[in-house]
Amino acid sequence: MFKLSKVKCFFATLIFSMHANAITLPTAKSSSAADDGDYLGLVKELAKEGIELIVPIIGALLLIAGAWSLLKSYNQVQDKQATWGDFGKVGIGAMFSCVVGIILLNQAMNIF
């Protein structure tokens, strides 16, 4: 199927190890709300950080789902089970879903 030579494996390992050596551990930031004893403010900060972490992941999943549906539709066109018009409809629907989803996700980030 696919063979890797020893030289290619060596260079791939070298590149990954150089990248791993360049990575440093993140520093912990202290919350100003927790220092003041405002635990509701701390929960609000943590919720905002959680949303900021989850939103790009969900956005990426939306784009992957749209590309997957387009790929399935393209395969159906190639197998003569669907027409190019169906492919266009799926593309427009996937694009619309991704755009609306990303807009809503950006609005979700502004809640807190």
C-alpha positions in Angstrom: 0.0 0.0 0.0 2.2 2.9 1.2 5.8 2.3 2.2 7.9 4.8 4.1 11.6 4.6 3.8 13.8 4.8 6.8 15.1 8.2 5.8 11.5 9.7 5.5 10.6 8.2 8.9 13.8 9.7 10.4 13.0 13.2 9.1 9.4 13.0 10.2 10.5 12.0 13.7 13.1 14.8 13.7 10.5 17.4 12.7 8.0 16.3 15.3 10.6 16.1 18.0 11.9 19.6 17.2 8.4 20.9 17.3 7.8 19.2 20.7 10.9 20.7 22.1 9.9 24.2 21.1 6.5 23.9 22.9 6.5 25.3 26.4 4.0 24.8 29.2 1.4 27.5 29.5 1.4 29.7 32.5 -1.6 29.9 34.7 -3.3 33.2 34.8 -4.9 34.2 38.0 -8.4 35.5 38.0 -9.0 39.0 39.4 -12.6 38.0 40.4 -11.3 35.1 42.5 -8.7 37.3 44.2 -11.5 39.7 45.2 -13.7 36.9 46.5 -16.3 37.3 43.7 -17.0 33.7 43.0 -19.9 34.5 40.6 -17.5 36.6 38.6 -15.1 33.7 38.6 -17.8 31.4 37.2 -18.6 34.0 34.6 -15.0 34.2 33.5 -14.7 30.4 33.4 -17.9 30.1 31.3 -16.6 32.7 28.9 -13.3 30.9 28.5 -15.2 27.6 28.0 -17.4 29.1 25.3 -14.3 30.6 23.6 -12.7 27.2 23.6 -15.8 25.2 22.3 -17.0 27.7 19.6 -14.1 27.1 17.1 -14.4 23.3 17.6 -18.1 23.4 16.8 -17.4 25.7 13.8 -14.8 23.3 12.5 -17.3 20.4 12.9 -19.8 22.4 10.9 -17.4 22.9 8.0 -16.4 19.3 8.1 -20.1 18.2 8.0 -20.7 20.5 5.0 -17.7 19.2 3.1 -18.7 15.6 3.9 -22.2 16.2 2.5 -20.7 17.7 -0.6 -18.4 14.8 -1.1 -21.3 12.3 -0.7 -23.3 14.3 -3.2 -20.4 14.4 -5.6 -20.0 10.6 -5.3 -23.7 10.2 -6.1 -23.3 12.4 -9.2 -20.4 10.2 -10.3 -22.5 7.0 -9.8 -25.4 8.6 -11.8 -27.7 8.5 -8.8 -28.1 12.3 -8.6 -27.7 15.2 -11.0 -25.4 18.3 -10.8 -28.5 20.3 -9.8 -28.7 18.1 -6.7 -25.1 18.7 -6.0 -25.6 22.5 -6.3 -28.6 22.3 -3.9 -26.5 20.4 -1.4 -23.6 22.9 -1.8 -25.9 25.9 -1.3 -27.5 24.3 1.7 -24.2 23.3 3.3 -22.8 26.9 2.7 -26.0 28.4 4.2 -25.8 26.1 7.2 -22.2 26.9 7.8 -22.6 30.6 7.5 -25.6 30.8 9.8 -24.0 28.4 12.3 -20.8 30.4 12.5 -22.8 33.7 12.9 -24.8 32.1 15.8 -21.6 30.8 17.3 -20.0 34.2 17.2 -23.1 35.6 18.9 -22.8 32.9 21.6 -19.3 34.2 22.4 -20.7 37.6 23.1 -23.3 36.4 25.7 -21.0 36.9 28.6 
